[in-house]
Amino acid sequence: MIEQKVAGGRSVVGRVVSDKMHKTIVVEVERKVKHAIYGKYMKRFSKMYAHDDENIGKIGDVVLIKQSRPLSKTKHWVLVQVLEKAEQDVLE
C-alpha cells in the first residue's frame, strides 16, 4: 500500500476491481504484513468503495483515492486521479 499525503487526509493507491455500480468503483489495496511467528511477509488485501463522479475508473486501472466523509453505508473514499490506465487486452 502506498500512502501519500494529500490535502484532506489519508490517501492510498490501489487497483480497480469493479466498476459495475453507478458513480462507484471498488478499489483493492495491497499491504504487506509480517507474520508474528515466522517473520515472513504476507500480502493482505482490502477492498474500498470509492466515489467516482464521472465514471472514469475502469477495471484494471491503478488509481489514487483519498478518505472523505461517509457518502453512504460503505463508501468513505473519493477518486482523486487515475495513475495508470489498464491494457485493453487484459479486459477481453
PDB file of N, CA, C and O in Angstrom:
ATOM      1  N   MET A   1       0.858  -1.177   0.000  1.00  0.00           N
ATOM      2  CA  MET A   1       0.000   0.000   0.000  1.00  0.00           C
ATOM      3  C   MET A   1       0.894   1.227   0.000  1.00  0.00           C
ATOM      4  O   MET A   1       1.788   1.359   0.836  1.00  0.00           O
ATOM      5  N   ILE A   2       0.650   2.102  -0.925  1.00  0.00           N
ATOM      6  CA  ILE A   2       1.378   3.351  -0.991  1.00  0.00           C
ATOM      7  C   ILE A   2       0.464   4.419  -0.414  1.00  0.00           C
ATOM      8  O   ILE A   2      -0.614   4.697  -0.939  1.00  0.00           O
ATOM      9  N   GLU A   3       0.921   5.004   0.671  1.00  0.00           N
ATOM     10  CA  GLU A   3       0.116   6.018   1.330  1.00  0.00           C
ATOM     11  C   GLU A   3       0.766   7.360   1.091  1.00  0.00           C
ATOM     12  O   GLU A   3       1.966   7.517   1.313  1.00  0.00           O
ATOM     13  N   GLN A   4      -0.007   8.331   0.644  1.00  0.00           N
ATOM     14  CA  GLN A   4       0.520   9.644   0.339  1.00  0.00           C
ATOM     15  C   GLN A   4      -0.242  10.690   1.130  1.00  0.00           C
ATOM     16  O   GLN A   4      -1.377  10.471   1.552  1.00  0.00           O
ATOM     17  N   LYS A   5       0.400  11.822   1.323  1.00  0.00           N
ATOM     18  CA  LYS A   5      -0.258  12.933   1.990  1.00  0.00           C
ATOM     19  C   LYS A   5      -0.887  13.834   0.932  1.00  0.00           C
ATOM     20  O   LYS A   5      -0.191  14.466   0.139  1.00  0.00           O
ATOM     21  N   VAL A   6      -2.201  13.877   0.938  1.00  0.00           N
ATOM     22  CA  VAL A   6      -2.958  14.751   0.052  1.00  0.00           C
ATOM     23  C   VAL A   6      -3.789  15.636   0.956  1.00  0.00           C
ATOM     24  O   VAL A   6      -4.258  15.195   2.006  1.00  0.00           O
ATOM     25  N   ALA A   7      -3.974  16.876   0.557  1.00  0.00           N
ATOM     26  CA  ALA A   7      -4.766  17.789   1.373  1.00  0.00           C
ATOM     27  C   ALA A   7      -6.135  17.176   1.651  1.00  0.00           C
ATOM     28  O   ALA A   7      -6.862  16.829   0.720  1.00  0.00           O
ATOM     29  N   GLY A   8      -6.480  17.044   2.904  1.00  0.00           N
ATOM     30  CA  GLY A   8      -7.777  16.490   3.252  1.00  0.00           C
ATOM     31  C   GLY A   8      -7.703  15.113   3.862  1.00  0.00           C
ATOM     32  O   GLY A   8      -8.743  14.482   4.049  1.00  0.00           O
ATOM     33  N   GLY A   9      -6.514  14.610   4.186  1.00  0.00           N
ATOM     34  CA  GLY A   9      -6.438  13.345   4.894  1.00  0.00           C
ATOM     35  C   GLY A   9      -5.666  12.264   4.170  1.00  0.00           C
ATOM     36  O   GLY A   9      -4.882  12.530   3.258  1.00  0.00           O
ATOM     37  N   ARG A  10      -5.911  11.031   4.603  1.00  0.00           N
ATOM     38  CA  ARG A  10      -5.189   9.856   4.129  1.00  0.00           C
ATOM     39  C   ARG A  10      -5.552   9.520   2.687  1.00  0.00           C
ATOM     40  O   ARG A  10      -6.698   9.688   2.270  1.00  0.00           O
ATOM     41  N   SER A  11      -4.567   9.046   1.933  1.00  0.00           N
ATOM     42  CA  SER A  11      -4.837   8.610   0.570  1.00  0.00           C
ATOM     43  C   SER A  11      -4.033   7.353   0.290  1.00  0.00           C
ATOM     44  O   SER A  11      -2.958   7.157   0.858  1.00  0.00           O
ATOM     45  N   VAL A  12      -4.550   6.505  -0.580  1.00  0.00           N
ATOM     46  CA  VAL A  12      -3.896   5.242  -0.917  1.00  0.00           C
ATOM     47  C   VAL A  12      -3.977   5.007  -2.422  1.00  0.00           C
ATOM     48  O   VAL A  12      -4.812   5.586  -3.118  1.00  0.00           O
ATOM     49  N   VAL A  13      -3.080   4.135  -2.904  1.00  0.00           N
ATOM     50  CA  VAL A  13      -3.060   3.750  -4.316  1.00  0.00           C
ATOM     51  C   VAL A  13      -3.496   2.297  -4.402  1.00  0.00           C
ATOM     52  O   VAL A  13      -3.024   1.460  -3.633  1.00  0.00           O
ATOM     53  N   GLY A  14      -4.398   1.991  -5.333  1.00  0.00           N
ATOM     54  CA  GLY A  14      -4.879   0.623  -5.499  1.00  0.00           C
ATOM     55  C   GLY A  14      -5.342   0.372  -6.920  1.00  0.00           C
ATOM     56  O   GLY A  14      -5.273   1.252  -7.778  1.00  0.00           O
ATOM     57  N   ARG A  15      -5.818  -0.849  -7.155  1.00  0.00           N
ATOM     58  CA  ARG A  15      -6.275  -1.267  -8.476  1.00  0.00           C
ATOM     59  C   ARG A  15      -7.796  -1.445  -8.461  1.00  0.00           C
ATOM     60  O   ARG A  15      -8.354  -2.015  -7.524  1.00  0.00           O
ATOM     61  N   VAL A  16      -8.450  -0.954  -9.502  1.00  0.00           N
ATOM     62  CA  VAL A  16      -9.906  -1.064  -9.618  1.00  0.00           C
ATOM     63  C   VAL A  16     -10.268  -2.506  -9.966  1.00  0.00           C
ATOM     64  O   VAL A  16      -9.770  -3.058 -10.947  1.00  0.00           O
ATOM     65  N   VAL A  17     -11.144  -3.116  -9.149  1.00  0.00           N
ATOM     66  CA  VAL A  17     -11.574  -4.491  -9.405  1.00  0.00           C
ATOM     67  C   VAL A  17     -13.024  -4.559  -9.861  1.00  0.00           C
ATOM     68  O   VAL A  17     -13.459  -5.591 -10.372  1.00  0.00           O
ATOM     69  N   SER A  18     -13.786  -3.468  -9.685  1.00  0.00           N
ATOM     70  CA  SER A  18     -15.167  -3.458 -10.151  1.00  0.00           C
ATOM     71  C   SER A  18     -15.599  -2.029 -10.446  1.00  0.00           C
ATOM     72  O   SER A  18     -15.275  -1.100  -9.706  1.00  0.00           O
ATOM     73  N   ASP A  19     -16.343  -1.868 -11.554  1.00  0.00           N
ATOM     74  CA  ASP A  19     -16.919  -0.568 -11.892  1.00  0.00           C
ATOM     75  C   ASP A  19     -18.383  -0.718 -12.301  1.00  0.00           C
ATOM     76  O   ASP A  19     -18.904   0.088 -13.071  1.00  0.00           O
ATOM     77  N   LYS A  20     -19.034  -1.741 -11.787  1.00  0.00           N
ATOM     78  CA  LYS A  20     -20.402  -2.065 -12.187  1.00  0.00           C
ATOM     79  C   LYS A  20     -21.443  -1.083 -11.639  1.00  0.00           C
ATOM     80  O   LYS A  20     -22.503  -0.898 -12.237  1.00  0.00           O
ATOM     81  N   MET A  21     -21.137  -0.455 -10.500  1.00  0.00           N
ATOM     82  CA  MET A  21     -22.100   0.450  -9.882  1.00  0.00           C
ATOM     83  C   MET A  21     -22.009   1.844 -10.493  1.00  0.00           C
ATOM     84  O   MET A  21     -20.971   2.232 -11.030  1.00  0.00           O
ATOM     85  N   HIS A  22     -23.096   2.582 -10.407  1.00  0.00           N
ATOM     86  CA  HIS A  22     -23.153   3.937 -10.934  1.00  0.00           C
ATOM     87  C   HIS A  22     -22.422   4.872  -9.978  1.00  0.00           C
ATOM     88  O   HIS A  22     -22.772   4.958  -8.801  1.00  0.00           O
ATOM     89  N   LYS A  23     -21.395   5.580 -10.486  1.00  0.00           N
ATOM     90  CA  LYS A  23     -20.596   6.551  -9.724  1.00  0.00           C
ATOM     91  C   LYS A  23     -19.848   5.934  -8.543  1.00  0.00           C
ATOM     92  O   LYS A  23     -19.516   6.637  -7.588  1.00  0.00           O
ATOM     93  N   THR A  24     -19.579   4.632  -8.597  1.00  0.00           N
ATOM     94  CA  THR A  24     -18.833   3.954  -7.539  1.00  0.00           C
ATOM     95  C   THR A  24     -17.880   2.938  -8.153  1.00  0.00           C
ATOM     96  O   THR A  24     -18.234   2.221  -9.089  1.00  0.00           O
ATOM     97  N   ILE A  25     -16.658   2.886  -7.609  1.00  0.00           N
ATOM     98  CA  ILE A  25     -15.696   1.861  -8.009  1.00  0.00           C
ATOM     99  C   ILE A  25     -15.230   1.130  -6.761  1.00  0.00           C
ATOM    100  O   ILE A  25     -15.237   1.686  -5.662  1.00  0.00           O
ATOM    101  N   VAL A  26     -14.824  -0.129  -6.941  1.00  0.00           N
ATOM    102  CA  VAL A  26     -14.260  -0.913  -5.848  1.00  0.00           C
ATOM    103  C   VAL A  26     -12.758  -1.002  -6.109  1.00  0.00           C
ATOM    104  O   VAL A  26     -12.328  -1.472  -7.163  1.00  0.00           O
ATOM    105  N   VAL A  27     -11.966  -0.545  -5.134  1.00  0.00           N
ATOM    106  CA  VAL A  27     -10.516  -0.495  -5.268  1.00  0.00           C
ATOM    107  C   VAL A  27      -9.901  -1.486  -4.294  1.00  0.00           C
ATOM    108  O   VAL A  27     -10.220  -1.478  -3.106  1.00  0.00           O
ATOM    109  N   GLU A  28      -9.006  -2.349  -4.808  1.00  0.00           N
ATOM    110  CA  GLU A  28      -8.305  -3.319  -3.978  1.00  0.00           C
ATOM    111  C   GLU A  28      -6.919  -2.763  -3.653  1.00  0.00           C
ATOM    112  O   GLU A  28      -6.131  -2.460  -4.548  1.00  0.00           O
ATOM    113  N   VAL A  29      -6.639  -2.635  -2.355  1.00  0.00           N
ATOM    114  CA  VAL A  29      -5.370  -2.082  -1.887  1.00  0.00           C
ATOM    115  C   VAL A  29      -4.573  -3.205  -1.244  1.00  0.00           C
ATOM    116  O   VAL A  29      -5.083  -3.941  -0.399  1.00  0.00           O
ATOM    117  N   GLU A  30      -3.307  -3.329  -1.656  1.00  0.00           N
ATOM    118  CA  GLU A  30      -2.436  -4.387  -1.139  1.00  0.00           C
ATOM    119  C   GLU A  30      -1.530  -3.812  -0.055  1.00  0.00           C
ATOM    120  O   GLU A  30      -1.021  -2.698  -0.185  1.00  0.00           O
ATOM    121  N   ARG A  31      -1.332  -4.578   1.013  1.00  0.00           N
ATOM    122  CA  ARG A  31      -0.373  -4.206   2.045  1.00  0.00           C
ATOM    123  C   ARG A  31       0.389  -5.454   2.441  1.00  0.00           C
ATOM    124  O   ARG A  31      -0.095  -6.569   2.249  1.00  0.00           O
ATOM    125  N   LYS A  32       1.575  -5.273   2.992  1.00  0.00           N
ATOM    126  CA  LYS A  32       2.390  -6.413   3.410  1.00  0.00           C
ATOM    127  C   LYS A  32       2.462  -6.429   4.924  1.00  0.00           C
ATOM    128  O   LYS A  32       2.746  -5.411   5.556  1.00  0.00           O
ATOM    129  N   VAL A  33       2.199  -7.602   5.506  1.00  0.00           N
ATOM    130  CA  VAL A  33       2.163  -7.780   6.952  1.00  0.00           C
ATOM    131  C   VAL A  33       3.168  -8.861   7.321  1.00  0.00           C
ATOM    132  O   VAL A  33       3.247  -9.898   6.661  1.00  0.00           O
ATOM    133  N   LYS A  34       3.925  -8.618   8.363  1.00  0.00           N
ATOM    134  CA  LYS A  34       4.909  -9.588   8.814  1.00  0.00           C
ATOM    135  C   LYS A  34       4.234 -10.610   9.729  1.00  0.00           C
ATOM    136  O   LYS A  34       3.519 -10.237  10.660  1.00  0.00           O
ATOM    137  N   HIS A  35       4.461 -11.895   9.463  1.00  0.00           N
ATOM    138  CA  HIS A  35       3.899 -12.955  10.283  1.00  0.00           C
ATOM    139  C   HIS A  35       4.518 -12.890  11.680  1.00  0.00           C
ATOM    140  O   HIS A  35       5.727 -12.704  11.814  1.00  0.00           O
ATOM    141  N   ALA A  36       3.695 -13.041  12.717  1.00  0.00           N
ATOM    142  CA  ALA A  36       4.147 -12.859  14.096  1.00  0.00           C
ATOM    143  C   ALA A  36       5.191 -13.897  14.519  1.00  0.00           C
ATOM    144  O   ALA A  36       6.121 -13.569  15.256  1.00  0.00           O
ATOM    145  N   ILE A  37       5.048 -15.141  14.062  1.00  0.00           N
ATOM    146  CA  ILE A  37       5.953 -16.205  14.499  1.00  0.00           C
ATOM    147  C   ILE A  37       7.079 -16.433  13.497  1.00  0.00           C
ATOM    148  O   ILE A  37       8.250 -16.475  13.875  1.00  0.00           O
ATOM    149  N   TYR A  38       6.729 -16.581  12.217  1.00  0.00           N
ATOM    150  CA  TYR A  38       7.713 -16.983  11.219  1.00  0.00           C
ATOM    151  C   TYR A  38       8.481 -15.817  10.597  1.00  0.00           C
ATOM    152  O   TYR A  38       9.545 -16.025  10.014  1.00  0.00           O
ATOM    153  N   GLY A  39       7.965 -14.611  10.710  1.00  0.00           N
ATOM    154  CA  GLY A  39       8.669 -13.449  10.189  1.00  0.00           C
ATOM    155  C   GLY A  39       8.547 -13.229   8.699  1.00  0.00           C
ATOM    156  O   GLY A  39       9.104 -12.269   8.168  1.00  0.00           O
ATOM    157  N   LYS A  40       7.824 -14.105   8.012  1.00  0.00           N
ATOM    158  CA  LYS A  40       7.640 -13.960   6.572  1.00  0.00           C
ATOM    159  C   LYS A  40       6.621 -12.855   6.294  1.00  0.00           C
ATOM    160  O   LYS A  40       5.638 -12.710   7.021  1.00  0.00           O
ATOM    161  N   TYR A  41       6.864 -12.078   5.236  1.00  0.00           N
ATOM    162  CA  TYR A  41       5.917 -11.047   4.848  1.00  0.00           C
ATOM    163  C   TYR A  41       4.846 -11.650   3.955  1.00  0.00           C
ATOM    164  O   TYR A  41       5.139 -12.360   2.993  1.00  0.00           O
ATOM    165  N   MET A  42       3.596 -11.351   4.296  1.00  0.00           N
ATOM    166  CA  MET A  42       2.449 -11.876   3.556  1.00  0.00           C
ATOM    167  C   MET A  42       1.664 -10.720   2.964  1.00  0.00           C
ATOM    168  O   MET A  42       1.640  -9.626   3.528  1.00  0.00           O
ATOM    169  N   LYS A  43       1.026 -10.960   1.833  1.00  0.00           N
ATOM    170  CA  LYS A  43       0.180  -9.948   1.212  1.00  0.00           C
ATOM    171  C   LYS A  43      -1.214 -10.020   1.811  1.00  0.00           C
ATOM    172  O   LYS A  43      -1.782 -11.100   1.971  1.00  0.00           O
ATOM    173  N   ARG A  44      -1.745  -8.875   2.133  1.00  0.00           N
ATOM    174  CA  ARG A  44      -3.125  -8.760   2.614  1.00  0.00           C
ATOM    175  C   ARG A  44      -3.803  -7.706   1.755  1.00  0.00           C
ATOM    176  O   ARG A  44      -3.190  -6.703   1.389  1.00  0.00           O
ATOM    177  N   PHE A  45      -5.070  -7.935   1.435  1.00  0.00           N
ATOM    178  CA  PHE A  45      -5.805  -7.042   0.554  1.00  0.00           C
ATOM    179  C   PHE A  45      -7.021  -6.468   1.271  1.00  0.00           C
ATOM    180  O   PHE A  45      -7.656  -7.143   2.081  1.00  0.00           O
ATOM    181  N   SER A  46      -7.331  -5.217   0.961  1.00  0.00           N
ATOM    182  CA  SER A  46      -8.527  -4.561   1.468  1.00  0.00           C
ATOM    183  C   SER A  46      -9.292  -4.023   0.272  1.00  0.00           C
ATOM    184  O   SER A  46      -8.697  -3.494  -0.667  1.00  0.00           O
ATOM    185  N   LYS A  47     -10.610  -4.158   0.308  1.00  0.00           N
ATOM    186  CA  LYS A  47     -11.459  -3.603  -0.745  1.00  0.00           C
ATOM    187  C   LYS A  47     -12.117  -2.346  -0.199  1.00  0.00           C
ATOM    188  O   LYS A  47     -12.730  -2.365   0.868  1.00  0.00           O
ATOM    189  N   MET A  48     -11.982  -1.257  -0.941  1.00  0.00           N
ATOM    190  CA  MET A  48     -12.540   0.023  -0.533  1.00  0.00           C
ATOM    191  C   MET A  48     -13.458   0.529  -1.631  1.00  0.00           C
ATOM    192  O   MET A  48     -13.139   0.446  -2.817  1.00  0.00           O
ATOM    193  N   TYR A  49     -14.595   1.051  -1.221  1.00  0.00           N
ATOM    194  CA  TYR A  49     -15.549   1.617  -2.165  1.00  0.00           C
ATOM    195  C   TYR A  49     -15.263   3.105  -2.286  1.00  0.00           C
ATOM    196  O   TYR A  49     -15.194   3.814  -1.282  1.00  0.00           O
ATOM    197  N   ALA A  50     -15.095   3.578  -3.520  1.00  0.00           N
ATOM    198  CA  ALA A  50     -14.740   4.977  -3.755  1.00  0.00           C
ATOM    199  C   ALA A  50     -15.764   5.628  -4.680  1.00  0.00           C
ATOM    200  O   ALA A  50     -16.304   4.993  -5.585  1.00  0.00           O
ATOM    201  N   HIS A  51     -16.015   6.904  -4.430  1.00  0.00           N
ATOM    202  CA  HIS A  51     -16.942   7.687  -5.243  1.00  0.00           C
ATOM    203  C   HIS A  51     -16.224   8.147  -6.511  1.00  0.00           C
ATOM    204  O   HIS A  51     -15.173   8.784  -6.441  1.00  0.00           O
ATOM    205  N   ASP A  52     -16.790   7.822  -7.651  1.00  0.00           N
ATOM    206  CA  ASP A  52     -16.240   8.189  -8.960  1.00  0.00           C
ATOM    207  C   ASP A  52     -17.311   8.964  -9.700  1.00  0.00           C
ATOM    208  O   ASP A  52     -18.125   8.379 -10.415  1.00  0.00           O
ATOM    209  N   ASP A  53     -17.314  10.274  -9.531  1.00  0.00           N
ATOM    210  CA  ASP A  53     -18.410  11.119 -10.007  1.00  0.00           C
ATOM    211  C   ASP A  53     -18.589  11.066 -11.517  1.00  0.00           C
ATOM    212  O   ASP A  53     -19.719  11.143 -12.000  1.00  0.00           O
ATOM    213  N   GLU A  54     -17.498  10.936 -12.279  1.00  0.00           N
ATOM    214  CA  GLU A  54     -17.587  10.964 -13.735  1.00  0.00           C
ATOM    215  C   GLU A  54     -17.478   9.590 -14.372  1.00  0.00           C
ATOM    216  O   GLU A  54     -17.409   9.494 -15.598  1.00  0.00           O
ATOM    217  N   ASN A  55     -17.461   8.522 -13.581  1.00  0.00           N
ATOM    218  CA  ASN A  55     -17.352   7.144 -14.069  1.00  0.00           C
ATOM    219  C   ASN A  55     -16.145   6.948 -14.994  1.00  0.00           C
ATOM    220  O   ASN A  55     -16.269   6.357 -16.066  1.00  0.00           O
ATOM    221  N   ILE A  56     -14.973   7.451 -14.569  1.00  0.00           N
ATOM    222  CA  ILE A  56     -13.773   7.328 -15.401  1.00  0.00           C
ATOM    223  C   ILE A  56     -12.916   6.126 -15.008  1.00  0.00           C
ATOM    224  O   ILE A  56     -12.078   5.696 -15.801  1.00  0.00           O
ATOM    225  N   GLY A  57     -13.099   5.577 -13.820  1.00  0.00           N
ATOM    226  CA  GLY A  57     -12.329   4.411 -13.385  1.00  0.00           C
ATOM    227  C   GLY A  57     -12.844   3.140 -14.021  1.00  0.00           C
ATOM    228  O   GLY A  57     -14.035   2.841 -13.935  1.00  0.00           O
ATOM    229  N   LYS A  58     -11.959   2.385 -14.663  1.00  0.00           N
ATOM    230  CA  LYS A  58     -12.318   1.123 -15.307  1.00  0.00           C
ATOM    231  C   LYS A  58     -11.548  -0.016 -14.659  1.00  0.00           C
ATOM    232  O   LYS A  58     -10.536   0.219 -13.999  1.00  0.00           O
ATOM    233  N   ILE A  59     -12.013  -1.245 -14.839  1.00  0.00           N
ATOM    234  CA  ILE A  59     -11.375  -2.418 -14.239  1.00  0.00           C
ATOM    235  C   ILE A  59      -9.928  -2.506 -14.708  1.00  0.00           C
ATOM    236  O   ILE A  59      -9.643  -2.425 -15.903  1.00  0.00           O
ATOM    237  N   GLY A  60      -9.015  -2.673 -13.744  1.00  0.00           N
ATOM    238  CA  GLY A  60      -7.600  -2.793 -14.043  1.00  0.00           C
ATOM    239  C   GLY A  60      -6.811  -1.504 -13.905  1.00  0.00           C
ATOM    240  O   GLY A  60      -5.581  -1.547 -13.880  1.00  0.00           O
ATOM    241  N   ASP A  61      -7.478  -0.352 -13.814  1.00  0.00           N
ATOM    242  CA  ASP A  61      -6.781   0.919 -13.660  1.00  0.00           C
ATOM    243  C   ASP A  61      -6.134   1.016 -12.286  1.00  0.00           C
ATOM    244  O   ASP A  61      -6.672   0.507 -11.303  1.00  0.00           O
ATOM    245  N   VAL A  62      -4.981   1.670 -12.220  1.00  0.00           N
ATOM    246  CA  VAL A  62      -4.343   1.991 -10.944  1.00  0.00           C
ATOM    247  C   VAL A  62      -4.766   3.417 -10.598  1.00  0.00           C
ATOM    248  O   VAL A  62      -4.551   4.341 -11.382  1.00  0.00           O
ATOM    249  N   VAL A  63      -5.370   3.592  -9.415  1.00  0.00           N
ATOM    250  CA  VAL A  63      -5.964   4.872  -9.053  1.00  0.00           C
ATOM    251  C   VAL A  63      -5.468   5.348  -7.694  1.00  0.00           C
ATOM    252  O   VAL A  63      -5.010   4.561  -6.866  1.00  0.00           O
ATOM    253  N   LEU A  64      -5.571   6.656  -7.489  1.00  0.00           N
ATOM    254  CA  LEU A  64      -5.287   7.282  -6.208  1.00  0.00           C
ATOM    255  C   LEU A  64      -6.624   7.695  -5.616  1.00  0.00           C
ATOM    256  O   LEU A  64      -7.394   8.421  -6.244  1.00  0.00           O
ATOM    257  N   ILE A  65      -6.900   7.223  -4.390  1.00  0.00           N
ATOM    258  CA  ILE A  65      -8.147   7.588  -3.713  1.00  0.00           C
ATOM    259  C   ILE A  65      -7.801   8.242  -2.387  1.00  0.00           C
ATOM    260  O   ILE A  65      -6.764   7.948  -1.793  1.00  0.00           O
ATOM    261  N   LYS A  66      -8.675   9.133  -1.923  1.00  0.00           N
ATOM    262  CA  LYS A  66      -8.452   9.768  -0.626  1.00  0.00           C
ATOM    263  C   LYS A  66      -9.682   9.603   0.249  1.00  0.00           C
ATOM    264  O   LYS A  66     -10.802   9.446  -0.236  1.00  0.00           O
ATOM    265  N   GLN A  67      -9.443   9.641   1.533  1.00  0.00           N
ATOM    266  CA  GLN A  67     -10.506   9.459   2.509  1.00  0.00           C
ATOM    267  C   GLN A  67     -11.394  10.693   2.547  1.00  0.00           C
ATOM    268  O   GLN A  67     -10.918  11.814   2.368  1.00  0.00           O
ATOM    269  N   SER A  68     -12.686  10.485   2.779  1.00  0.00           N
ATOM    270  CA  SER A  68     -13.624  11.607   2.849  1.00  0.00           C
ATOM    271  C   SER A  68     -14.676  11.308   3.906  1.00  0.00           C
ATOM    272  O   SER A  68     -14.612  10.299   4.608  1.00  0.00           O
ATOM    273  N   ARG A  69     -15.621  12.188   3.999  1.00  0.00           N
ATOM    274  CA  ARG A  69     -16.726  11.940   4.922  1.00  0.00           C
ATOM    275  C   ARG A  69     -17.535  10.755   4.396  1.00  0.00           C
ATOM    276  O   ARG A  69     -17.458  10.445   3.207  1.00  0.00           O
ATOM    277  N   PRO A  70     -18.298  10.095   5.245  1.00  0.00           N
ATOM    278  CA  PRO A  70     -19.119   8.977   4.759  1.00  0.00           C
ATOM    279  C   PRO A  70     -20.138   9.451   3.722  1.00  0.00           C
ATOM    280  O   PRO A  70     -20.941  10.346   3.984  1.00  0.00           O
ATOM    281  N   LEU A  71     -20.090   8.836   2.546  1.00  0.00           N
ATOM    282  CA  LEU A  71     -21.010   9.181   1.468  1.00  0.00           C
ATOM    283  C   LEU A  71     -22.202   8.225   1.424  1.00  0.00           C
ATOM    284  O   LEU A  71     -23.264   8.570   0.907  1.00  0.00           O
ATOM    285  N   SER A  72     -22.018   7.027   1.968  1.00  0.00           N
ATOM    286  CA  SER A  72     -23.089   6.042   2.076  1.00  0.00           C
ATOM    287  C   SER A  72     -22.686   5.064   3.166  1.00  0.00           C
ATOM    288  O   SER A  72     -21.750   5.323   3.923  1.00  0.00           O
ATOM    289  N   LYS A  73     -23.382   3.953   3.248  1.00  0.00           N
ATOM    290  CA  LYS A  73     -23.087   2.958   4.284  1.00  0.00           C
ATOM    291  C   LYS A  73     -21.667   2.409   4.158  1.00  0.00           C
ATOM    292  O   LYS A  73     -20.998   2.200   5.169  1.00  0.00           O
ATOM    293  N   THR A  74     -21.202   2.176   2.940  1.00  0.00           N
ATOM    294  CA  THR A  74     -19.886   1.563   2.730  1.00  0.00           C
ATOM    295  C   THR A  74     -18.877   2.479   2.055  1.00  0.00           C
ATOM    296  O   THR A  74     -17.687   2.164   2.035  1.00  0.00           O
ATOM    297  N   LYS A  75     -19.316   3.599   1.505  1.00  0.00           N
ATOM    298  CA  LYS A  75     -18.449   4.446   0.687  1.00  0.00           C
ATOM    299  C   LYS A  75     -17.884   5.599   1.505  1.00  0.00           C
ATOM    300  O   LYS A  75     -18.616   6.498   1.919  1.00  0.00           O
ATOM    301  N   HIS A  76     -16.536   5.562   1.741  1.00  0.00           N
ATOM    302  CA  HIS A  76     -15.861   6.580   2.538  1.00  0.00           C
ATOM    303  C   HIS A  76     -14.634   7.135   1.828  1.00  0.00           C
ATOM    304  O   HIS A  76     -13.810   7.798   2.459  1.00  0.00           O
ATOM    305  N   TRP A  77     -14.495   6.880   0.544  1.00  0.00           N
ATOM    306  CA  TRP A  77     -13.329   7.293  -0.223  1.00  0.00           C
ATOM    307  C   TRP A  77     -13.779   7.991  -1.499  1.00  0.00           C
ATOM    308  O   TRP A  77     -14.890   7.767  -1.979  1.00  0.00           O
ATOM    309  N   VAL A  78     -12.901   8.846  -2.050  1.00  0.00           N
ATOM    310  CA  VAL A  78     -13.198   9.586  -3.277  1.00  0.00           C
ATOM    311  C   VAL A  78     -12.025   9.398  -4.235  1.00  0.00           C
ATOM    312  O   VAL A  78     -10.864   9.457  -3.831  1.00  0.00           O
ATOM    313  N   LEU A  79     -12.340   9.172  -5.504  1.00  0.00           N
ATOM    314  CA  LEU A  79     -11.308   9.038  -6.532  1.00  0.00           C
ATOM    315  C   LEU A  79     -10.651  10.398  -6.767  1.00  0.00           C
ATOM    316  O   LEU A  79     -11.336  11.388  -7.019  1.00  0.00           O
ATOM    317  N   VAL A  80      -9.304  10.441  -6.682  1.00  0.00           N
ATOM    318  CA  VAL A  80      -8.563  11.678  -6.934  1.00  0.00           C
ATOM    319  C   VAL A  80      -8.086  11.713  -8.378  1.00  0.00           C
ATOM    320  O   VAL A  80      -8.333  12.684  -9.094  1.00  0.00           O
ATOM    321  N   GLN A  81      -7.393  10.643  -8.814  1.00  0.00           N
ATOM    322  CA  GLN A  81      -6.936  10.587 -10.197  1.00  0.00           C
ATOM    323  C   GLN A  81      -6.624   9.158 -10.604  1.00  0.00           C
ATOM    324  O   GLN A  81      -6.384   8.290  -9.765  1.00  0.00           O
ATOM    325  N   VAL A  82      -6.633   8.935 -11.907  1.00  0.00           N
ATOM    326  CA  VAL A  82      -6.235   7.652 -12.474  1.00  0.00           C
ATOM    327  C   VAL A  82      -4.750   7.760 -12.797  1.00  0.00           C
ATOM    328  O   VAL A  82      -4.348   8.577 -13.626  1.00  0.00           O
ATOM    329  N   LEU A  83      -3.935   6.935 -12.142  1.00  0.00           N
ATOM    330  CA  LEU A  83      -2.487   6.988 -12.325  1.00  0.00           C
ATOM    331  C   LEU A  83      -2.031   6.202 -13.547  1.00  0.00           C
ATOM    332  O   LEU A  83      -1.089   6.600 -14.234  1.00  0.00           O
ATOM    333  N   GLU A  84      -2.705   5.079 -13.818  1.00  0.00           N
ATOM    334  CA  GLU A  84      -2.299   4.213 -14.933  1.00  0.00           C
ATOM    335  C   GLU A  84      -3.543   3.545 -15.500  1.00  0.00           C
ATOM    336  O   GLU A  84      -4.315   2.925 -14.769  1.00  0.00           O
ATOM    337  N   LYS A  85      -3.727   3.676 -16.800  1.00  0.00           N
ATOM    338  CA  LYS A  85      -4.868   3.064 -17.455  1.00  0.00           C
ATOM    339  C   LYS A  85      -4.583   1.581 -17.690  1.00  0.00           C
ATOM    340  O   LYS A  85      -3.430   1.189 -17.874  1.00  0.00           O
ATOM    341  N   ALA A  86      -5.628   0.760 -17.683  1.00  0.00           N
ATOM    342  CA  ALA A  86      -5.492  -0.684 -17.903  1.00  0.00           C
ATOM    343  C   ALA A  86      -5.292  -0.965 -19.390  1.00  0.00           C
ATOM    344  O   ALA A  86      -5.758  -0.217 -20.249  1.00  0.00           O
ATOM    345  N   GLU A  87      -4.591  -2.054 -19.671  1.00  0.00           N
ATOM    346  CA  GLU A  87      -4.426  -2.509 -21.041  1.00  0.00           C
ATOM    347  C   GLU A  87      -5.770  -3.060 -21.526  1.00  0.00           C
ATOM    348  O   GLU A  87      -6.473  -3.730 -20.771  1.00  0.00           O
ATOM    349  N   GLN A  88      -6.122  -2.785 -22.762  1.00  0.00           N
ATOM    350  CA  GLN A  88      -7.388  -3.267 -23.316  1.00  0.00           C
ATOM    351  C   GLN A  88      -7.382  -4.779 -23.489  1.00  0.00           C
ATOM    352  O   GLN A  88      -8.436  -5.407 -23.387  1.00  0.00           O
ATOM    353  N   ASP A  89      -6.208  -5.389 -23.753  1.00  0.00           N
ATOM    354  CA  ASP A  89      -6.112  -6.837 -23.942  1.00  0.00           C
ATOM    355  C   ASP A  89      -6.450  -7.578 -22.659  1.00  0.00           C
ATOM    356  O   ASP A  89      -7.005  -8.675 -22.714  1.00  0.00           O
ATOM    357  N   VAL A  90      -6.131  -7.010 -21.517  1.00  0.00           N
ATOM    358  CA  VAL A  90      -6.387  -7.657 -20.232  1.00  0.00           C
ATOM    359  C   VAL A  90      -7.881  -7.761 -19.981  1.00  0.00           C
ATOM    360  O   VAL A  90      -8.343  -8.727 -19.373  1.00  0.00           O
ATOM    361  N   LEU A  91      -8.642  -6.775 -20.443  1.00  0.00           N
ATOM    362  CA  LEU A  91     -10.073  -6.747 -20.179  1.00  0.00           C
ATOM    363  C   LEU A  91     -10.822  -7.790 -20.999  1.00  0.00           C
ATOM    364  O   LEU A  91     -11.893  -8.236 -20.586  1.00  0.00           O
ATOM    365  N   GLU A  92     -10.294  -8.185 -22.133  1.00  0.00           N
ATOM    366  CA  GLU A  92     -11.038  -9.099 -23.019  1.00  0.00           C
ATOM    367  C   GLU A  92     -10.664 -10.526 -22.806  1.00  0.00           C
ATOM    368  O   GLU A  92     -11.200 -11.410 -23.473  1.00  0.00           O
TER     369      GLU A  92
END
